[in-house]
Amino acid sequence: MLRIAALAALLLAAAAPAAQAQNREIYHEFEGEKEFGYAQAVRTGTTLYISGTVSPGATMNDQVEGVYRRLRATLDRFGASPADIVKETVYTRDVDAFAAANAIRLRFLAGHTPAATWVQIQRLLMPDALVEVEMVVDLSRARPAS
């Protein structure tokens, strides 16, 4: 009897990775992401993890506008909206300039207030980037993506 229980536990454990793989979706926005070994977003179950997102632009306002436009496109891809964001992390080279551009962020959030952290750092991977934003999104209420 003990052997049967152990065998059943082994079979369930072996099946778990297959079930997890079936419940995971990886989204590459650009082909170059694979080269660097990351994805724009990974959905596992009803949770979406969006990688740090940057955008070109000469000013903080330009970059913030572009970042949130790209984030909106990723949310749309998964049938989500800003109301589904549960956590936002902002990495910026100038927290005062990001705070001054916060009206752009607030327009994107449309009254929603996720848990958020803003961190000032010395440099981002892309040397011209002033801001990078990552998110965790709850997809349990999301509509099916079209």
Secondary structure, DSSP 8 states (H G I E B T S, - for coil): -HHHHHHHHHHHHHHHHHHHHHTEEEE-SSTHHHHHT--SEEEETTEEEEEEE----SSHHHHHHHHHHHHHHHHHHTT--GGGEEEEEEEES-HHHHHHTHHHHHHHHTT---EEEEEE-S--SSTT--EEEEEEEE-TT-----
